[in-house]
Amino acid sequence: MNIRPITEWSLYRLRFVIAYAVLAVLAGALLLLFNESLPPGLGPSEQQTVVASSSVSFTQLPKDSIDLPYHALQKLSVEWFGVTPLGVRLPSIIFGILTALCIALLLRRWFTPSVALLGSIIFVTSSWFLGTARLGSVAVMIPFWTSVLLLTATYVSQQTKNWKWWRVVFAMAAALSLYTPYMAYLFAAAALASLSQPHLRFLLRDNNQINLFIGGFFFILLLVPLGWGVYNNPSLIRELLAVPATLPDPLQFLHDFFKAASALLNPYNIGTTETITPALSVVSVALLLMGGARLLRDFHSVRAHLLLIWAALLLPVVGLNPGHLAVMLVPATLVVTIGLNQIIRYWYRLFPRNPYARLFGLLPLAVLVLGIVQVNYQRYVFGMAYSPQAGAVFVPDAFIVQKKISELPPGPATIVVGESDVPLYTVMASRRPQTVVATASNATDRVGTWYVQAPHIGSVPQLQKMPPSSLLVSDRKDSALRFAVYQR
């Protein structure tokens, strides 16, 4: 009886198809499950983003074009689902899934299938990626556009099938990405690399006039709203370049730079706010250092050339904006995967012809990757669910009121909140007829249902002699009372 070798087994030949299918299911589950409770409320940046998205108009050119694609999608999402966890965070989840897909395809082009798969698993399960993609703010747009541009540029650089048409896609993505801060530095790095790297210079000379015309047409067309915004508000250029209005002195810059580096790498800088620090686990930091050393050795290659120039441009910008680390997510992932590739290649060089050693070498590697995945998952889930820091940052008030007010029969309703919360609750009230938002001092005498925020209970003159009909509470240990409900 002849036994077929393992390479002829169907499961073996389909191993990467199965693995990537599992990866897709894993990514979707991590981004969609427990959306009502993780994060446990509405964060400050989410509140600002929802208010900004509500001002987007689909009938005229906007004056504020920063992250316009995200705001337009979030406006539609909130109009459909309300100020709910899904309504606020659906755009980030969509862009997060697309980012994970682009990163998986990019790693597949840059590395061997096994390395690409392991790198994709580390990226998708990282607390850094989950914290960015599950937050209803524009932070997800930086890794999204970065991954799209790198993927399309890789298709062009490697001259894959229909690579000349990929230049058209790249031009369209490049135009839309310019609405997002920090993206100009990726283009600057690509331009410098194209001038100094021979293969990239060759690709620039090998042009197709039709492709260039189509790509240039869409590039200019998609930049019209941004140009109109810059015309009305030239300070948008500074925001797109992520340059603060007041530049810090050298000592302050160094302090902010090391603060950002600590939030990225320091294992003792533990925190859970809107972002989880440190962004990288100890093992990921070790892989990052290995990958960085390899980049310096291979500086002449296209990949290393671009990443090194890009890092040199980004590091000063991170020092100017220590609280915005999402700009480093994709480059850090690529360097970590390069370090992982070094480990696998080194093991296979030790035992080039010993199949047993090569097989058993996968066991410690599997333990390493599973350990990274488990730590990343636990850091995000347990940190967001049980950290007092997260409980202080994420406030559940808006979600609680939205759920209750959506259950009301048609009729007048009044929401009493603090002055700073009025814009957010106005977005909520705009979806329901006869609903108004007021502060305790300017609330008018209306019949109907009243929702009074906890700090303002007893401060509304029209309700001072009335007992509440019910209370809205959260599951927090402290300050569980969120609203009092009155019927007039």
C-alpha positions in Angstrom: 0.0 0.0 0.0 1.5 3.3 -1.0 1.1 6.2 1.4 0.9 9.6 -0.3 3.3 12.2 0.9 1.8 15.0 3.0 2.3 17.5 0.2 -0.4 15.7 -1.8 -3.0 15.8 0.9 -6.0 18.2 0.2 -5.8 19.8 3.6 -2.1 20.5 3.1 -2.6 22.1 -0.3 -5.5 24.2 1.0 -3.8 25.0 4.3 -3.3 28.8 3.5 -6.8 29.1 2.1 -8.2 27.6 5.4 -5.8 29.7 7.5 -6.8 33.0 5.9 -10.5 32.1 6.1 -10.0 31.5 9.9 -8.1 34.8 10.1 -11.0 36.6 8.4 -13.5 35.1 10.8 -11.2 36.0 13.7 -10.8 39.6 12.6 -14.6 40.0 12.2 -15.3 38.5 15.5 -12.8 40.6 17.4 -14.1 43.8 15.9 -17.8 43.0 16.1 -18.3 41.0 19.3 -19.2 42.8 22.6 -19.6 46.1 20.7 -22.2 47.3 23.3 -19.7 47.0 26.2 -16.2 47.4 24.8 -15.3 50.2 25.0 -17.7 50.8 28.0 -19.2 54.1 26.9 -18.6 57.1 24.7 -15.0 58.5 24.8 -14.1 62.2 24.4 -12.7 61.7 20.9 -15.8 59.8 19.8 -18.0 62.6 21.1 -16.0 65.2 19.1 -16.1 63.0 16.0 -19.9 62.5 16.1 -20.5 66.2 16.5 -18.1 67.0 13.6 -19.8 64.3 11.4 -23.2 65.8 12.0 -22.2 69.0 10.4 -21.3 67.3 7.1 -23.5 68.4 4.2 -24.1 66.3 1.1 -25.4 69.2 -0.9 -22.5 71.7 -0.8 -18.7 71.7 -0.5 -17.6 71.5 3.1 -15.4 74.2 4.7 -13.8 71.7 7.0 -12.4 68.8 5.0 -10.3 67.0 7.5 -11.1 63.3 7.4 -14.1 64.0 5.2 -14.6 60.4 4.0 -14.9 59.1 7.6 -17.2 61.9 8.7 -19.5 61.4 5.8 -19.8 57.6 6.5 -20.3 58.2 10.2 -23.1 60.8 9.5 -25.0 58.1 7.6 -24.3 55.5 10.3 -25.6 57.8 13.1 -28.7 58.7 11.0 -29.5 55.0 10.5 -28.7 53.6 14.0 -28.7 56.7 16.2 -26.1 57.6 18.8 -25.6 53.9 19.7 -22.4 51.9 20.0 -23.0 50.5 16.5 -24.0 53.8 15.0 -20.9 55.6 16.3 -18.4 52.8 15.7 -19.6 51.1 12.5 -17.4 53.3 10.3 -14.3 52.4 12.3 -15.2 48.7 12.2 -15.6 48.8 8.4 -12.3 50.6 7.9 -10.7 48.3 10.5 -11.8 45.2 8.6 -10.5 46.7 5.3 -7.2 47.6 7.1 -6.8 44.1 8.3 -7.5 42.8 4.7 -5.0 45.2 3.2 -2.3 44.3 5.8 -2.8 40.6 5.2 -2.4 41.1 1.4 0.5 43.4 1.9 2.4 40.9 4.1 1.6 38.2 1.6 3.4 40.2 -1.1 6.4 41.1 1.1 7.0 37.8 2.9 6.5 34.0 2.5 3.0 32.7 3.1 3.8 31.3 6.6 5.4 34.5 7.8 2.7 36.7 6.3 0.0 34.6 8.0 1.7 34.8 11.4 2.3 38.5 11.0 -1.4 39.1 10.1 -2.5 37.1 13.2 -0.3 39.3 15.4 -1.6 42.5 13.8 -5.3 41.6 13.9 -5.2 40.5 17.6 -3.0 43.3 18.8 -4.6 45.5 21.5 -3.2 48.5 19.5 -5.2 47.6 16.4 -8.3 46.6 18.3 -8.2 49.8 20.4 -8.0 51.8 17.2 -10.6 50.0 15.1 -13.2 49.6 17.8 -13.1 53.4 18.7 -15.5 55.6 16.9 -13.0 58.3 16.0 -10.9 59.2 12.9 -7.8 57.6 14.3 -8.5 54.4 12.2 -8.1 56.4 9.0 -4.3 56.7 9.4 -3.6 52.9 9.4 -6.3 52.4 6.8 -4.9 54.8 4.2 -1.4 53.7 5.0 -2.2 50.0 4.3 -4.1 50.8 1.1 -1.4 53.0 -0.3 1.4 50.5 0.6 -0.5 47.6 -0.9 -1.3 49.4 -4.2 2.3 50.7 -4.4 3.6 47.2 -3.9 1.4 45.9 -6.7 3.0 48.6 -8.9 6.5 48.1 -7.7 6.4 44.3 -8.2 4.7 44.8 -11.5 1.9 42.3 -10.8 -0.9 41.5 -13.2 -2.5 44.8 -14.4 0.0 46.7 -12.4 -0.3 49.8 -14.6 -4.0 50.0 -13.7 -3.1 49.7 -10.0 -1.5 53.1 -10.5 -4.9 54.5 -11.2 -6.2 53.0 -7.9 -3.2 54.3 -6.1 -3.9 57.8 -7.4 -7.5 57.7 -6.2 -6.5 56.4 -2.8 -3.7 59.0 -2.6 -6.2 61.8 -3.2 -8.6 60.6 -0.6 -5.8 59.9 1.9 -4.7 63.5 1.8 -7.9 64.4 3.8 -6.2 62.6 6.7 -3.4 64.2 8.8 0.1 62.7 8.7 -0.4 61.1 5.3 1.7 63.7 3.6 4.7 62.3 5.3 4.2 58.9 3.6 4.2 60.6 0.2 7.3 62.6 1.2 9.0 59.3 2.1 7.9 57.7 -1.2 9.1 60.7 -3.2 12.5 60.6 -1.5 12.8 56.9 -1.9 11.8 57.1 -5.6 14.6 59.6 -6.2 17.3 57.6 -4.4 16.3 53.9 -5.2 17.1 52.6 -8.7 14.2 50.3 -9.2 11.7 53.0 -8.2 13.3 55.5 -10.6 12.9 52.9 -13.3 9.2 52.5 -12.6 8.7 56.3 -12.7 10.3 56.4 -16.2 8.1 53.4 -17.4 4.9 55.3 -17.7 1.7 54.7 -19.6 0.1 57.9 -20.7 -3.5 56.6 -20.6 -3.0 55.3 -17.0 -1.4 58.5 -15.9 -4.2 60.6 -17.4 -6.9 58.6 -15.8 -5.1 58.5 -12.4 -4.4 62.2 -12.6 -8.0 63.1 -13.5 -9.4 61.2 -10.5 -6.7 62.6 -8.3 -7.6 66.2 -9.1 -11.3 65.5 -9.0 -11.3 63.9 -5.6 -9.1 66.8 -4.2 -11.7 69.5 -5.1 -13.5 69.4 -1.7 -10.1 69.6 0.1 -8.9 72.4 -2.0 -12.1 74.3 -1.3 -11.6 73.7 2.4 -8.0 75.0 2.3 -9.2 78.0 0.3 -11.7 78.9 3.0 -9.4 78.0 5.9 -5.6 77.9 5.1 -4.9 76.6 8.7 -6.1 73.2 7.5 -2.7 72.7 5.9 -1.1 72.9 9.4 -3.6 70.4 10.7 -3.0 68.0 7.8 0.7 68.2 8.5 0.0 67.6 12.2 2.1 70.7 13.2 0.9 72.3 16.5 0.0 76.0 16.5 2.8 76.6 18.9 6.1 74.7 18.4 7.6 73.4 21.7 11.1 74.4 22.8 13.8 71.7 22.4 13.5 70.4 26.0 9.8 70.1 25.7 10.1 68.4 22.4 12.5 65.8 23.9 10.2 65.3 26.8 7.2 64.7 24.5 9.3 62.4 22.2 10.3 60.2 25.1 6.8 60.2 26.4 5.6 58.9 23.1 8.4 56.3 23.0 7.4 55.2 26.5 3.8 54.8 25.5 4.9 52.7 22.6 7.6 50.5 24.2 7.9 50.8 28.0 6.4 47.7 29.7 6.0 49.7 32.9 4.0 52.4 31.4 0.6 50.6 31.9 -2.5 52.6 31.2 -6.0 52.1 29.7 -7.7 55.2 28.5 -8.9 55.6 24.9 -5.7 53.9 24.0 -3.9 51.0 25.8 -0.2 51.5 26.7 2.3 50.2 26.1 1.1 49.8 22.5 3.5 46.9 22.0 4.1 43.9 24.2 7.5 42.9 25.4 7.8 40.1 22.8 6.7 42.5 20.0 9.3 45.0 21.1 12.0 42.3 20.8 10.8 41.5 17.3 10.7 45.2 16.5 14.4 45.6 17.4 15.3 42.5 15.4 13.4 43.8 12.4 15.0 47.3 12.7 18.4 45.8 12.7 17.6 43.8 9.6 16.3 47.0 7.9 19.6 48.7 8.5 21.5 45.8 6.9 19.2 45.8 3.8 18.9 49.6 3.4 19.5 49.3 -0.3 16.3 47.3 -0.9 13.0 49.0 -1.9 11.2 47.9 1.3 14.0 48.9 3.7 14.6 52.1 1.8 11.0 53.3 2.1 10.6 52.2 5.8 13.8 53.9 6.9 13.0 57.2 5.2 9.4 57.0 6.5 10.6 56.4 10.0 13.0 59.3 9.8 10.2 61.6 8.8 7.7 60.3 11.3 9.8 60.3 14.5 10.0 64.1 14.8 6.2 64.4 14.1 5.5 61.9 16.9 7.5 64.1 19.2 5.3 67.0 18.2 2.1 64.9 18.8 2.9 62.3 21.5 -0.8 61.4 22.0 -1.3 60.2 18.4 0.5 56.9 18.0 -1.8 55.4 15.4 0.6 56.8 12.7 3.2 54.2 13.8 0.8 51.2 13.8 1.4 50.0 10.2 5.2 50.7 10.1 5.7 49.0 13.4 3.7 46.0 12.3 5.9 45.7 9.2 9.1 45.9 11.2 7.8 43.3 13.7 7.0 41.0 10.9 10.5 41.4 9.5 11.8 40.4 12.9 9.5 37.3 12.9 10.8 36.5 9.4 14.4 36.6 10.8 13.6 34.0 13.4 12.0 31.6 11.0 14.8 32.0 8.4 17.4 31.5 11.0 15.9 28.2 12.3 15.6 26.8 8.7 19.2 27.7 8.0 20.2 25.7 11.0 18.4 22.6 9.7 18.1 23.0 6.0 17.7 19.2 5.3 16.3 17.8 8.5 12.4 17.7 8.2 12.0 16.6 11.8 13.9 19.6 13.1 12.1 22.0 10.8 8.7 20.5 12.0 9.5 20.6 15.7 10.9 24.1 15.2 7.4 25.2 14.6 6.3 24.3 18.1 8.2 27.0 20.0 7.2 29.4 17.2 3.5 28.5 17.7 3.9 29.0 21.4 5.5 32.4 20.8 2.7 33.6 18.5 -0.1 32.2 20.7 1.5 33.9 23.7 1.5 37.2 21.9 -2.2 36.7 20.8 -3.3 35.8 24.3 -1.6 38.7 25.9 -2.9 41.2 23.4 -6.5 39.9 23.7 -6.4 39.9 27.5 -4.9 43.4 27.6 -7.7 44.8 25.5 -10.7 42.9 26.8 -9.8 43.0 30.5 -8.3 46.4 30.3 -11.4 48.0 28.7 -13.9 46.1 30.8 -12.4 46.4 34.3 -9.9 49.3 34.3 -10.9 52.3 36.5 -9.1 54.5 33.9 -11.3 53.3 31.1 -14.4 53.7 33.3 -13.5 57.3 33.9 -12.8 58.1 30.3 -15.7 56.3 28.6 -19.1 57.7 29.7 -22.3 55.6 29.0 -24.8 58.4 29.3 -25.5 59.1 25.7 -26.0 55.4 24.9 -28.3 54.9 27.9 -30.5 57.9 26.9 -30.6 56.9 23.2 -31.8 53.4 24.1 -34.6 54.7 26.3 -35.7 57.5 24.1 -36.0 55.2 21.1 -38.5 53.2 23.1 -40.8 56.2 23.8 -44.0 56.5 21.9 -44.3 59.6 19.7 -44.5 62.8 21.8 -42.5 65.6 23.3 -39.3 64.9 25.2 -36.7 67.1 26.8 -33.1 66.2 27.6 -31.3 68.3 30.2 -27.5 68.1 30.2 -24.5 70.2 30.8 -23.4 73.0 28.5 -20.5 71.0 27.0 -22.8 68.0 26.2 -25.5 70.0 24.3 -23.9 69.5 20.8 -23.8 65.7 21.2 -27.4 65.3 22.5 -28.6 67.7 19.8 -27.4 65.1 17.2 -29.5 62.5 19.1 -32.5 64.8 19.3 -32.4 65.6 15.6 -33.5 62.1 14.8 -36.7 62.2 16.8 -39.5 64.8 16.3 -40.5 67.0 19.3 -37.3 66.3 21.1 -35.2 69.2 22.5 -32.0 69.5 24.4 -31.5 72.2 27.0 -29.4 73.1 30.1 -30.9 73.4 33.6 -30.9 77.1 33.3 -32.6 77.6 29.9 -35.0 74.7 29.8 -38.5 75.8 28.8 -41.7 74.6 30.5 -42.8 71.7 28.3 -45.1 68.7 28.8 -43.8 65.2 28.1 -40.9 63.1 29.2 -37.8 64.7 30.8 -34.4 63.2 31.1 -32.2 65.1 33.5 -28.5 64.2 33.8 -27.4 63.2 37.3 -25.3 66.4 38.1 -28.3 68.6 37.3 -31.0 66.7 39.2 -32.8 69.2 41.4 -31.5 72.2 39.3 -34.4 72.4 36.9 -37.0 74.8 38.3 -39.9 73.2 36.5 -39.2 69.8 38.1 -38.1 70.7 41.6 -41.4 69.8 43.2 -41.8 66.5 41.3 -40.4 63.1 42.1 -38.8 61.2 39.3 -40.8 58.5 37.7 -37.7 56.3 37.2 -33.9 56.3 37.2 -31.5 55.4 34.6 -28.4 53.7 36.0 -25.2 52.0 34.7 -23.4 49.0 35.9 -20.6 51.1 37.4 -19.5 50.6 41.0 -19.4 54.4 41.6 -21.7 57.1 40.2 -24.1 54.5 38.9 -27.0 57.0 38.7 -26.9 58.7 35.2 -30.3 60.2 34.6 -33.6 60.9 36.3 -36.8 60.5 34.3 -39.8 62.8 34.9 -43.3 62.8 33.4 -45.1 66.1 33.1 
